[in-house]
Amino acid sequence: MIEPLDSARWWDRMLPVFVRAFVGAGASRETAETAALLVPAEFYRLDAWAVISGAEQALHLTRSAGV
């Protein structure tokens, strides 16, 4: 059975994924590692999120389709 991860362990496992993404986008390794450490805090900032046009309709359609 696969044990669920707590959020801290999940973010720890995602760190190398973010580092690779930043390096792939042209950041230096040092900058990528620093930026990757900031992702969890930035992700949870409520002011950073917005509902894009059409999102509510898409969510209603998927819900009514049983997805």
CHARMM-style PDB file with segment names, atoms N, HN, CA, C and O in Angstrom:
ATOM      1  N   MET     1       0.827  -1.167   0.000  1.00  0.00      PROA
ATOM      2  CA  MET     1       0.000   0.000   0.000  1.00  0.00      PROA
ATOM      3  C   MET     1       0.886   1.250   0.000  1.00  0.00      PROA
ATOM      4  O   MET     1       1.909   1.290   0.682  1.00  0.00      PROA
ATOM      5  N   ILE     2       0.492   2.251  -0.756  1.00  0.00      PROA
ATOM      6  HN  ILE     2      -0.340   2.218  -1.311  1.00  0.00      PROA
ATOM      7  CA  ILE     2       1.234   3.501  -0.812  1.00  0.00      PROA
ATOM      8  C   ILE     2       0.730   4.413   0.298  1.00  0.00      PROA
ATOM      9  O   ILE     2      -0.466   4.675   0.422  1.00  0.00      PROA
ATOM     10  N   GLU     3       1.666   4.883   1.092  1.00  0.00      PROA
ATOM     11  HN  GLU     3       2.638   4.671   0.992  1.00  0.00      PROA
ATOM     12  CA  GLU     3       1.319   5.786   2.186  1.00  0.00      PROA
ATOM     13  C   GLU     3       1.192   7.212   1.652  1.00  0.00      PROA
ATOM     14  O   GLU     3       2.032   7.656   0.870  1.00  0.00      PROA
ATOM     15  N   PRO     4       0.161   7.926   2.064  1.00  0.00      PROA
ATOM     16  CA  PRO     4       0.048   9.322   1.634  1.00  0.00      PROA
ATOM     17  C   PRO     4       1.151  10.173   2.266  1.00  0.00      PROA
ATOM     18  O   PRO     4       1.602   9.901   3.378  1.00  0.00      PROA
ATOM     19  N   LEU     5       1.571  11.191   1.548  1.00  0.00      PROA
ATOM     20  HN  LEU     5       1.205  11.413   0.644  1.00  0.00      PROA
ATOM     21  CA  LEU     5       2.597  12.098   2.057  1.00  0.00      PROA
ATOM     22  C   LEU     5       1.955  13.273   2.769  1.00  0.00      PROA
ATOM     23  O   LEU     5       0.897  13.754   2.364  1.00  0.00      PROA
ATOM     24  N   ASP     6       2.598  13.731   3.827  1.00  0.00      PROA
ATOM     25  HN  ASP     6       3.457  13.340   4.155  1.00  0.00      PROA
ATOM     26  CA  ASP     6       2.136  14.994   4.397  1.00  0.00      PROA
ATOM     27  C   ASP     6       2.628  16.103   3.471  1.00  0.00      PROA
ATOM     28  O   ASP     6       3.501  15.874   2.633  1.00  0.00      PROA
ATOM     29  N   SER     7       2.076  17.290   3.619  1.00  0.00      PROA
ATOM     30  HN  SER     7       1.367  17.476   4.299  1.00  0.00      PROA
ATOM     31  CA  SER     7       2.386  18.356   2.672  1.00  0.00      PROA
ATOM     32  C   SER     7       3.870  18.720   2.656  1.00  0.00      PROA
ATOM     33  O   SER     7       4.418  19.011   1.593  1.00  0.00      PROA
ATOM     34  N   ALA     8       4.516  18.710   3.793  1.00  0.00      PROA
ATOM     35  HN  ALA     8       4.071  18.474   4.657  1.00  0.00      PROA
ATOM     36  CA  ALA     8       5.942  19.063   3.838  1.00  0.00      PROA
ATOM     37  C   ALA     8       6.773  18.073   3.039  1.00  0.00      PROA
ATOM     38  O   ALA     8       7.669  18.475   2.296  1.00  0.00      PROA
ATOM     39  N   ARG     9       6.489  16.793   3.182  1.00  0.00      PROA
ATOM     40  HN  ARG     9       5.762  16.466   3.786  1.00  0.00      PROA
ATOM     41  CA  ARG     9       7.234  15.774   2.422  1.00  0.00      PROA
ATOM     42  C   ARG     9       6.923  15.880   0.933  1.00  0.00      PROA
ATOM     43  O   ARG     9       7.806  15.670   0.101  1.00  0.00      PROA
ATOM     44  N   TRP    10       5.665  16.206   0.587  1.00  0.00      PROA
ATOM     45  HN  TRP    10       4.948  16.376   1.263  1.00  0.00      PROA
ATOM     46  CA  TRP    10       5.308  16.359  -0.826  1.00  0.00      PROA
ATOM     47  C   TRP    10       6.106  17.510  -1.442  1.00  0.00      PROA
ATOM     48  O   TRP    10       6.691  17.361  -2.515  1.00  0.00      PROA
ATOM     49  N   TRP    11       6.126  18.662  -0.757  1.00  0.00      PROA
ATOM     50  HN  TRP    11       5.650  18.783   0.114  1.00  0.00      PROA
ATOM     51  CA  TRP    11       6.889  19.803  -1.278  1.00  0.00      PROA
ATOM     52  C   TRP    11       8.368  19.461  -1.371  1.00  0.00      PROA
ATOM     53  O   TRP    11       9.027  19.867  -2.329  1.00  0.00      PROA
ATOM     54  N   ASP    12       8.913  18.722  -0.398  1.00  0.00      PROA
ATOM     55  HN  ASP    12       8.379  18.393   0.381  1.00  0.00      PROA
ATOM     56  CA  ASP    12      10.320  18.306  -0.455  1.00  0.00      PROA
ATOM     57  C   ASP    12      10.595  17.476  -1.695  1.00  0.00      PROA
ATOM     58  O   ASP    12      11.630  17.640  -2.341  1.00  0.00      PROA
ATOM     59  N   ARG    13       9.677  16.589  -2.028  1.00  0.00      PROA
ATOM     60  HN  ARG    13       8.836  16.456  -1.503  1.00  0.00      PROA
ATOM     61  CA  ARG    13       9.861  15.743  -3.214  1.00  0.00      PROA
ATOM     62  C   ARG    13       9.714  16.541  -4.509  1.00  0.00      PROA
ATOM     63  O   ARG    13      10.278  16.168  -5.538  1.00  0.00      PROA
ATOM     64  N   MET    14       8.965  17.629  -4.459  1.00  0.00      PROA
ATOM     65  HN  MET    14       8.507  17.932  -3.623  1.00  0.00      PROA
ATOM     66  CA  MET    14       8.774  18.446  -5.648  1.00  0.00      PROA
ATOM     67  C   MET    14       9.935  19.413  -5.893  1.00  0.00      PROA
ATOM     68  O   MET    14      10.101  19.909  -7.008  1.00  0.00      PROA
ATOM     69  N   LEU    15      10.731  19.681  -4.871  1.00  0.00      PROA
ATOM     70  HN  LEU    15      10.596  19.278  -3.966  1.00  0.00      PROA
ATOM     71  CA  LEU    15      11.827  20.636  -4.988  1.00  0.00      PROA
ATOM     72  C   LEU    15      12.710  20.386  -6.211  1.00  0.00      PROA
ATOM     73  O   LEU    15      12.961  21.327  -6.964  1.00  0.00      PROA
ATOM     74  N   PRO    16      13.193  19.160  -6.444  1.00  0.00      PROA
ATOM     75  CA  PRO    16      14.043  18.948  -7.627  1.00  0.00      PROA
ATOM     76  C   PRO    16      13.302  19.176  -8.949  1.00  0.00      PROA
ATOM     77  O   PRO    16      13.911  19.558  -9.948  1.00  0.00      PROA
ATOM     78  N   VAL    17      12.007  18.945  -8.949  1.00  0.00      PROA
ATOM     79  HN  VAL    17      11.512  18.634  -8.137  1.00  0.00      PROA
ATOM     80  CA  VAL    17      11.206  19.183 -10.155  1.00  0.00      PROA
ATOM     81  C   VAL    17      11.216  20.677 -10.487  1.00  0.00      PROA
ATOM     82  O   VAL    17      11.396  21.063 -11.642  1.00  0.00      PROA
ATOM     83  N   PHE    18      11.022  21.511  -9.463  1.00  0.00      PROA
ATOM     84  HN  PHE    18      10.877  21.197  -8.525  1.00  0.00      PROA
ATOM     85  CA  PHE    18      11.039  22.956  -9.679  1.00  0.00      PROA
ATOM     86  C   PHE    18      12.433  23.436 -10.073  1.00  0.00      PROA
ATOM     87  O   PHE    18      12.566  24.301 -10.939  1.00  0.00      PROA
ATOM     88  N   VAL    19      13.462  22.889  -9.453  1.00  0.00      PROA
ATOM     89  HN  VAL    19      13.353  22.186  -8.750  1.00  0.00      PROA
ATOM     90  CA  VAL    19      14.836  23.271  -9.811  1.00  0.00      PROA
ATOM     91  C   VAL    19      15.075  22.975 -11.287  1.00  0.00      PROA
ATOM     92  O   VAL    19      15.586  23.829 -12.012  1.00  0.00      PROA
ATOM     93  N   ARG    20      14.713  21.776 -11.740  1.00  0.00      PROA
ATOM     94  HN  ARG    20      14.299  21.083 -11.151  1.00  0.00      PROA
ATOM     95  CA  ARG    20      14.908  21.426 -13.153  1.00  0.00      PROA
ATOM     96  C   ARG    20      14.126  22.360 -14.064  1.00  0.00      PROA
ATOM     97  O   ARG    20      14.623  22.760 -15.117  1.00  0.00      PROA
ATOM     98  N   ALA    21      12.907  22.710 -13.668  1.00  0.00      PROA
ATOM     99  HN  ALA    21      12.504  22.386 -12.812  1.00  0.00      PROA
ATOM    100  CA  ALA    21      12.089  23.605 -14.487  1.00  0.00      PROA
ATOM    101  C   ALA    21      12.738  24.982 -14.602  1.00  0.00      PROA
ATOM    102  O   ALA    21      12.789  25.552 -15.692  1.00  0.00      PROA
ATOM    103  N   PHE    22      13.227  25.512 -13.499  1.00  0.00      PROA
ATOM    104  HN  PHE    22      13.185  25.048 -12.614  1.00  0.00      PROA
ATOM    105  CA  PHE    22      13.858  26.834 -13.530  1.00  0.00      PROA
ATOM    106  C   PHE    22      15.156  26.805 -14.336  1.00  0.00      PROA
ATOM    107  O   PHE    22      15.425  27.724 -15.110  1.00  0.00      PROA
ATOM    108  N   VAL    23      15.956  25.761 -14.160  1.00  0.00      PROA
ATOM    109  HN  VAL    23      15.738  25.015 -13.532  1.00  0.00      PROA
ATOM    110  CA  VAL    23      17.184  25.628 -14.943  1.00  0.00      PROA
ATOM    111  C   VAL    23      16.835  25.488 -16.430  1.00  0.00      PROA
ATOM    112  O   VAL    23      17.488  26.081 -17.288  1.00  0.00      PROA
ATOM    113  N   GLY    24      15.805  24.703 -16.718  1.00  0.00      PROA
ATOM    114  HN  GLY    24      15.275  24.221 -16.021  1.00  0.00      PROA
ATOM    115  CA  GLY    24      15.371  24.534 -18.104  1.00  0.00      PROA
ATOM    116  C   GLY    24      14.879  25.824 -18.731  1.00  0.00      PROA
ATOM    117  O   GLY    24      14.919  25.990 -19.950  1.00  0.00      PROA
ATOM    118  N   ALA    25      14.411  26.741 -17.884  1.00  0.00      PROA
ATOM    119  HN  ALA    25      14.379  26.606 -16.894  1.00  0.00      PROA
ATOM    120  CA  ALA    25      13.940  28.041 -18.375  1.00  0.00      PROA
ATOM    121  C   ALA    25      15.078  29.052 -18.458  1.00  0.00      PROA
ATOM    122  O   ALA    25      14.863  30.204 -18.834  1.00  0.00      PROA
ATOM    123  N   GLY    26      16.297  28.620 -18.105  1.00  0.00      PROA
ATOM    124  HN  GLY    26      16.472  27.684 -17.800  1.00  0.00      PROA
ATOM    125  CA  GLY    26      17.454  29.488 -18.273  1.00  0.00      PROA
ATOM    126  C   GLY    26      18.066  30.042 -17.003  1.00  0.00      PROA
ATOM    127  O   GLY    26      19.045  30.786 -17.074  1.00  0.00      PROA
ATOM    128  N   ALA    27      17.519  29.701 -15.835  1.00  0.00      PROA
ATOM    129  HN  ALA    27      16.725  29.096 -15.778  1.00  0.00      PROA
ATOM    130  CA  ALA    27      18.089  30.198 -14.581  1.00  0.00      PROA
ATOM    131  C   ALA    27      19.363  29.427 -14.245  1.00  0.00      PROA
ATOM    132  O   ALA    27      19.525  28.270 -14.634  1.00  0.00      PROA
ATOM    133  N   SER    28      20.256  30.082 -13.525  1.00  0.00      PROA
ATOM    134  HN  SER    28      20.125  31.021 -13.209  1.00  0.00      PROA
ATOM    135  CA  SER    28      21.441  29.382 -13.036  1.00  0.00      PROA
ATOM    136  C   SER    28      20.998  28.358 -11.994  1.00  0.00      PROA
ATOM    137  O   SER    28      19.898  28.459 -11.450  1.00  0.00      PROA
ATOM    138  N   ARG    29      21.832  27.399 -11.724  1.00  0.00      PROA
ATOM    139  HN  ARG    29      22.725  27.317 -12.166  1.00  0.00      PROA
ATOM    140  CA  ARG    29      21.503  26.377 -10.723  1.00  0.00      PROA
ATOM    141  C   ARG    29      21.255  27.027  -9.360  1.00  0.00      PROA
ATOM    142  O   ARG    29      20.304  26.669  -8.665  1.00  0.00      PROA
ATOM    143  N   GLU    30      22.103  27.975  -8.981  1.00  0.00      PROA
ATOM    144  HN  GLU    30      22.875  28.266  -9.545  1.00  0.00      PROA
ATOM    145  CA  GLU    30      21.958  28.645  -7.682  1.00  0.00      PROA
ATOM    146  C   GLU    30      20.626  29.403  -7.602  1.00  0.00      PROA
ATOM    147  O   GLU    30      19.915  29.306  -6.601  1.00  0.00      PROA
ATOM    148  N   THR    31      20.294  30.145  -8.640  1.00  0.00      PROA
ATOM    149  HN  THR    31      20.871  30.224  -9.453  1.00  0.00      PROA
ATOM    150  CA  THR    31      19.028  30.882  -8.663  1.00  0.00      PROA
ATOM    151  C   THR    31      17.853  29.915  -8.659  1.00  0.00      PROA
ATOM    152  O   THR    31      16.856  30.151  -7.978  1.00  0.00      PROA
ATOM    153  N   ALA    32      17.966  28.825  -9.419  1.00  0.00      PROA
ATOM    154  HN  ALA    32      18.776  28.634  -9.973  1.00  0.00      PROA
ATOM    155  CA  ALA    32      16.894  27.836  -9.487  1.00  0.00      PROA
ATOM    156  C   ALA    32      16.631  27.210  -8.123  1.00  0.00      PROA
ATOM    157  O   ALA    32      15.478  27.022  -7.736  1.00  0.00      PROA
ATOM    158  N   GLU    33      17.692  26.889  -7.395  1.00  0.00      PROA
ATOM    159  HN  GLU    33      18.629  27.042  -7.709  1.00  0.00      PROA
ATOM    160  CA  GLU    33      17.525  26.292  -6.071  1.00  0.00      PROA
ATOM    161  C   GLU    33      16.887  27.283  -5.100  1.00  0.00      PROA
ATOM    162  O   GLU    33      16.030  26.904  -4.301  1.00  0.00      PROA
ATOM    163  N   THR    34      17.294  28.530  -5.165  1.00  0.00      PROA
ATOM    164  HN  THR    34      17.990  28.837  -5.814  1.00  0.00      PROA
ATOM    165  CA  THR    34      16.707  29.557  -4.301  1.00  0.00      PROA
ATOM    166  C   THR    34      15.234  29.755  -4.642  1.00  0.00      PROA
ATOM    167  O   THR    34      14.386  29.804  -3.751  1.00  0.00      PROA
ATOM    168  N   ALA    35      14.935  29.868  -5.923  1.00  0.00      PROA
ATOM    169  HN  ALA    35      15.623  29.828  -6.647  1.00  0.00      PROA
ATOM    170  CA  ALA    35      13.550  30.078  -6.358  1.00  0.00      PROA
ATOM    171  C   ALA    35      12.671  28.886  -5.995  1.00  0.00      PROA
ATOM    172  O   ALA    35      11.529  29.064  -5.570  1.00  0.00      PROA
ATOM    173  N   ALA    36      13.192  27.683  -6.159  1.00  0.00      PROA
ATOM    174  HN  ALA    36      14.119  27.539  -6.504  1.00  0.00      PROA
ATOM    175  CA  ALA    36      12.413  26.484  -5.852  1.00  0.00      PROA
ATOM    176  C   ALA    36      11.998  26.449  -4.383  1.00  0.00      PROA
ATOM    177  O   ALA    36      10.910  25.975  -4.054  1.00  0.00      PROA
ATOM    178  N   LEU    37      12.853  26.943  -3.511  1.00  0.00      PROA
ATOM    179  HN  LEU    37      13.737  27.328  -3.778  1.00  0.00      PROA
ATOM    180  CA  LEU    37      12.521  26.972  -2.082  1.00  0.00      PROA
ATOM    181  C   LEU    37      11.381  27.942  -1.777  1.00  0.00      PROA
ATOM    182  O   LEU    37      10.714  27.812  -0.751  1.00  0.00      PROA
ATOM    183  N   LEU    38      11.155  28.911  -2.659  1.00  0.00      PROA
ATOM    184  HN  LEU    38      11.697  29.018  -3.493  1.00  0.00      PROA
ATOM    185  CA  LEU    38      10.094  29.901  -2.457  1.00  0.00      PROA
ATOM    186  C   LEU    38       8.735  29.442  -2.986  1.00  0.00      PROA
ATOM    187  O   LEU    38       7.713  30.039  -2.646  1.00  0.00      PROA
ATOM    188  N   VAL    39       8.706  28.405  -3.800  1.00  0.00      PROA
ATOM    189  HN  VAL    39       9.536  27.921  -4.076  1.00  0.00      PROA
ATOM    190  CA  VAL    39       7.455  27.982  -4.445  1.00  0.00      PROA
ATOM    191  C   VAL    39       6.340  27.664  -3.449  1.00  0.00      PROA
ATOM    192  O   VAL    39       5.229  28.159  -3.638  1.00  0.00      PROA
ATOM    193  N   PRO    40       6.567  26.869  -2.400  1.00  0.00      PROA
ATOM    194  CA  PRO    40       5.454  26.547  -1.501  1.00  0.00      PROA
ATOM    195  C   PRO    40       4.788  27.782  -0.896  1.00  0.00      PROA
ATOM    196  O   PRO    40       3.561  27.863  -0.854  1.00  0.00      PROA
ATOM    197  N   ALA    41       5.582  28.738  -0.429  1.00  0.00      PROA
ATOM    198  HN  ALA    41       6.579  28.672  -0.463  1.00  0.00      PROA
ATOM    199  CA  ALA    41       5.004  29.943   0.178  1.00  0.00      PROA
ATOM    200  C   ALA    41       4.234  30.756  -0.855  1.00  0.00      PROA
ATOM    201  O   ALA    41       3.171  31.299  -0.556  1.00  0.00      PROA
ATOM    202  N   GLU    42       4.768  30.838  -2.066  1.00  0.00      PROA
ATOM    203  HN  GLU    42       5.631  30.397  -2.309  1.00  0.00      PROA
ATOM    204  CA  GLU    42       4.088  31.590  -3.120  1.00  0.00      PROA
ATOM    205  C   GLU    42       2.802  30.893  -3.549  1.00  0.00      PROA
ATOM    206  O   GLU    42       1.808  31.552  -3.853  1.00  0.00      PROA
ATOM    207  N   PHE    43       2.820  29.592  -3.575  1.00  0.00      PROA
ATOM    208  HN  PHE    43       3.627  29.057  -3.328  1.00  0.00      PROA
ATOM    209  CA  PHE    43       1.650  28.824  -4.009  1.00  0.00      PROA
ATOM    210  C   PHE    43       0.433  29.106  -3.134  1.00  0.00      PROA
ATOM    211  O   PHE    43      -0.689  29.190  -3.635  1.00  0.00      PROA
ATOM    212  N   TYR    44       0.648  29.251  -1.853  1.00  0.00      PROA
ATOM    213  HN  TYR    44       1.559  29.184  -1.446  1.00  0.00      PROA
ATOM    214  CA  TYR    44      -0.464  29.434  -0.915  1.00  0.00      PROA
ATOM    215  C   TYR    44      -0.898  30.889  -0.731  1.00  0.00      PROA
ATOM    216  O   TYR    44      -1.805  31.157   0.057  1.00  0.00      PROA
ATOM    217  N   ARG    45      -0.276  31.829  -1.436  1.00  0.00      PROA
ATOM    218  HN  ARG    45       0.461  31.610  -2.076  1.00  0.00      PROA
ATOM    219  CA  ARG    45      -0.684  33.234  -1.340  1.00  0.00      PROA
ATOM    220  C   ARG    45      -2.031  33.426  -2.023  1.00  0.00      PROA
ATOM    221  O   ARG    45      -2.147  33.232  -3.233  1.00  0.00      PROA
ATOM    222  N   LEU    46      -3.032  33.800  -1.272  1.00  0.00      PROA
ATOM    223  HN  LEU    46      -2.939  33.958  -0.289  1.00  0.00      PROA
ATOM    224  CA  LEU    46      -4.376  33.974  -1.832  1.00  0.00      PROA
ATOM    225  C   LEU    46      -4.436  35.094  -2.854  1.00  0.00      PROA
ATOM    226  O   LEU    46      -5.210  35.015  -3.809  1.00  0.00      PROA
ATOM    227  N   ASP    47      -3.634  36.135  -2.674  1.00  0.00      PROA
ATOM    228  HN  ASP    47      -3.006  36.199  -1.899  1.00  0.00      PROA
ATOM    229  CA  ASP    47      -3.663  37.247  -3.619  1.00  0.00      PROA
ATOM    230  C   ASP    47      -3.017  36.903  -4.964  1.00  0.00      PROA
ATOM    231  O   ASP    47      -3.116  37.679  -5.914  1.00  0.00      PROA
ATOM    232  N   ALA    48      -2.365  35.761  -5.047  1.00  0.00      PROA
ATOM    233  HN  ALA    48      -2.285  35.131  -4.275  1.00  0.00      PROA
ATOM    234  CA  ALA    48      -1.721  35.354  -6.290  1.00  0.00      PROA
ATOM    235  C   ALA    48      -2.656  34.573  -7.213  1.00  0.00      PROA
ATOM    236  O   ALA    48      -2.297  34.286  -8.355  1.00  0.00      PROA
ATOM    237  N   TRP    49      -3.835  34.231  -6.736  1.00  0.00      PROA
ATOM    238  HN  TRP    49      -4.126  34.464  -5.808  1.00  0.00      PROA
ATOM    239  CA  TRP    49      -4.773  33.415  -7.496  1.00  0.00      PROA
ATOM    240  C   TRP    49      -5.909  34.268  -8.056  1.00  0.00      PROA
ATOM    241  O   TRP    49      -6.319  35.258  -7.448  1.00  0.00      PROA
ATOM    242  N   ALA    50      -6.402  33.871  -9.210  1.00  0.00      PROA
ATOM    243  HN  ALA    50      -6.069  33.068  -9.703  1.00  0.00      PROA
ATOM    244  CA  ALA    50      -7.554  34.523  -9.820  1.00  0.00      PROA
ATOM    245  C   ALA    50      -8.324  33.476 -10.617  1.00  0.00      PROA
ATOM    246  O   ALA    50      -7.737  32.540 -11.160  1.00  0.00      PROA
ATOM    247  N   VAL    51      -9.616  33.640 -10.679  1.00  0.00      PROA
ATOM    248  HN  VAL    51     -10.092  34.401 -10.238  1.00  0.00      PROA
ATOM    249  CA  VAL    51     -10.443  32.744 -11.488  1.00  0.00      PROA
ATOM    250  C   VAL    51     -10.436  33.288 -12.914  1.00  0.00      PROA
ATOM    251  O   VAL    51     -10.846  34.423 -13.158  1.00  0.00      PROA
ATOM    252  N   ILE    52      -9.968  32.471 -13.844  1.00  0.00      PROA
ATOM    253  HN  ILE    52      -9.635  31.549 -13.646  1.00  0.00      PROA
ATOM    254  CA  ILE    52      -9.899  32.918 -15.233  1.00  0.00      PROA
ATOM    255  C   ILE    52     -11.250  32.750 -15.916  1.00  0.00      PROA
ATOM    256  O   ILE    52     -12.082  31.946 -15.499  1.00  0.00      PROA
ATOM    257  N   SER    53     -11.441  33.510 -16.949  1.00  0.00      PROA
ATOM    258  HN  SER    53     -10.765  34.164 -17.288  1.00  0.00      PROA
ATOM    259  CA  SER    53     -12.687  33.473 -17.702  1.00  0.00      PROA
ATOM    260  C   SER    53     -12.967  32.051 -18.192  1.00  0.00      PROA
ATOM    261  O   SER    53     -12.098  31.407 -18.778  1.00  0.00      PROA
ATOM    262  N   GLY    54     -14.160  31.581 -17.951  1.00  0.00      PROA
ATOM    263  HN  GLY    54     -14.866  32.104 -17.474  1.00  0.00      PROA
ATOM    264  CA  GLY    54     -14.564  30.257 -18.401  1.00  0.00      PROA
ATOM    265  C   GLY    54     -14.300  29.136 -17.414  1.00  0.00      PROA
ATOM    266  O   GLY    54     -14.745  28.008 -17.625  1.00  0.00      PROA
ATOM    267  N   ALA    55     -13.580  29.430 -16.335  1.00  0.00      PROA
ATOM    268  HN  ALA    55     -13.219  30.347 -16.164  1.00  0.00      PROA
ATOM    269  CA  ALA    55     -13.226  28.383 -15.376  1.00  0.00      PROA
ATOM    270  C   ALA    55     -14.458  27.823 -14.678  1.00  0.00      PROA
ATOM    271  O   ALA    55     -14.600  26.607 -14.546  1.00  0.00      PROA
ATOM    272  N   GLU    56     -15.344  28.699 -14.235  1.00  0.00      PROA
ATOM    273  HN  GLU    56     -15.229  29.686 -14.343  1.00  0.00      PROA
ATOM    274  CA  GLU    56     -16.537  28.217 -13.528  1.00  0.00      PROA
ATOM    275  C   GLU    56     -17.394  27.341 -14.436  1.00  0.00      PROA
ATOM    276  O   GLU    56     -17.886  26.298 -14.006  1.00  0.00      PROA
ATOM    277  N   GLN    57     -17.572  27.750 -15.663  1.00  0.00      PROA
ATOM    278  HN  GLN    57     -17.172  28.597 -16.012  1.00  0.00      PROA
ATOM    279  CA  GLN    57     -18.365  26.950 -16.607  1.00  0.00      PROA
ATOM    280  C   GLN    57     -17.709  25.591 -16.830  1.00  0.00      PROA
ATOM    281  O   GLN    57     -18.393  24.568 -16.865  1.00  0.00      PROA
ATOM    282  N   ALA    58     -16.385  25.578 -16.982  1.00  0.00      PROA
ATOM    283  HN  ALA    58     -15.830  26.409 -16.954  1.00  0.00      PROA
ATOM    284  CA  ALA    58     -15.677  24.316 -17.177  1.00  0.00      PROA
ATOM    285  C   ALA    58     -15.834  23.401 -15.978  1.00  0.00      PROA
ATOM    286  O   ALA    58     -16.023  22.196 -16.144  1.00  0.00      PROA
ATOM    287  N   LEU    59     -15.759  23.951 -14.774  1.00  0.00      PROA
ATOM    288  HN  LEU    59     -15.605  24.929 -14.640  1.00  0.00      PROA
ATOM    289  CA  LEU    59     -15.924  23.139 -13.572  1.00  0.00      PROA
ATOM    290  C   LEU    59     -17.350  22.582 -13.472  1.00  0.00      PROA
ATOM    291  O   LEU    59     -17.537  21.428 -13.084  1.00  0.00      PROA
ATOM    292  N   HSD    60     -18.338  23.384 -13.814  1.00  0.00      PROA
ATOM    293  HN  HSD    60     -18.186  24.321 -14.129  1.00  0.00      PROA
ATOM    294  CA  HSD    60     -19.727  22.908 -13.795  1.00  0.00      PROA
ATOM    295  C   HSD    60     -19.932  21.795 -14.823  1.00  0.00      PROA
ATOM    296  O   HSD    60     -20.624  20.814 -14.546  1.00  0.00      PROA
ATOM    297  N   LEU    61     -19.338  21.943 -15.999  1.00  0.00      PROA
ATOM    298  HN  LEU    61     -18.777  22.739 -16.224  1.00  0.00      PROA
ATOM    299  CA  LEU    61     -19.475  20.921 -17.032  1.00  0.00      PROA
ATOM    300  C   LEU    61     -18.837  19.602 -16.613  1.00  0.00      PROA
ATOM    301  O   LEU    61     -19.411  18.533 -16.821  1.00  0.00      PROA
ATOM    302  N   THR    62     -17.652  19.682 -16.024  1.00  0.00      PROA
ATOM    303  HN  THR    62     -17.186  20.551 -15.855  1.00  0.00      PROA
ATOM    304  CA  THR    62     -16.975  18.441 -15.600  1.00  0.00      PROA
ATOM    305  C   THR    62     -17.731  17.788 -14.450  1.00  0.00      PROA
ATOM    306  O   THR    62     -17.833  16.562 -14.387  1.00  0.00      PROA
ATOM    307  N   ARG    63     -18.258  18.600 -13.542  1.00  0.00      PROA
ATOM    308  HN  ARG    63     -18.175  19.596 -13.593  1.00  0.00      PROA
ATOM    309  CA  ARG    63     -19.031  18.038 -12.426  1.00  0.00      PROA
ATOM    310  C   ARG    63     -20.286  17.349 -12.951  1.00  0.00      PROA
ATOM    311  O   ARG    63     -20.604  16.238 -12.528  1.00  0.00      PROA
ATOM    312  N   SER    64     -21.001  17.995 -13.867  1.00  0.00      PROA
ATOM    313  HN  SER    64     -20.743  18.898 -14.211  1.00  0.00      PROA
ATOM    314  CA  SER    64     -22.237  17.399 -14.388  1.00  0.00      PROA
ATOM    315  C   SER    64     -21.947  16.169 -15.238  1.00  0.00      PROA
ATOM    316  O   SER    64     -22.816  15.315 -15.410  1.00  0.00      PROA
ATOM    317  N   ALA    65     -20.728  16.074 -15.771  1.00  0.00      PROA
ATOM    318  HN  ALA    65     -20.022  16.768 -15.631  1.00  0.00      PROA
ATOM    319  CA  ALA    65     -20.348  14.885 -16.555  1.00  0.00      PROA
ATOM    320  C   ALA    65     -19.843  13.758 -15.649  1.00  0.00      PROA
ATOM    321  O   ALA    65     -19.528  12.667 -16.124  1.00  0.00      PROA
ATOM    322  N   GLY    66     -19.770  14.027 -14.344  1.00  0.00      PROA
ATOM    323  HN  GLY    66     -20.026  14.913 -13.957  1.00  0.00      PROA
ATOM    324  CA  GLY    66     -19.338  12.994 -13.413  1.00  0.00      PROA
ATOM    325  C   GLY    66     -17.839  12.863 -13.284  1.00  0.00      PROA
ATOM    326  O   GLY    66     -17.344  11.861 -12.769  1.00  0.00      PROA
ATOM    327  N   VAL    67     -17.112  13.861 -13.744  1.00  0.00      PROA
ATOM    328  HN  VAL    67     -17.514  14.676 -14.162  1.00  0.00      PROA
ATOM    329  CA  VAL    67     -15.653  13.809 -13.668  1.00  0.00      PROA
ATOM    330  C   VAL    67     -15.184  14.437 -12.395  1.00  0.00      PROA
ATOM    331  OT1 VAL    67     -13.980  14.493 -12.142  1.00  0.00      PROA
TER     332      VAL     67
END
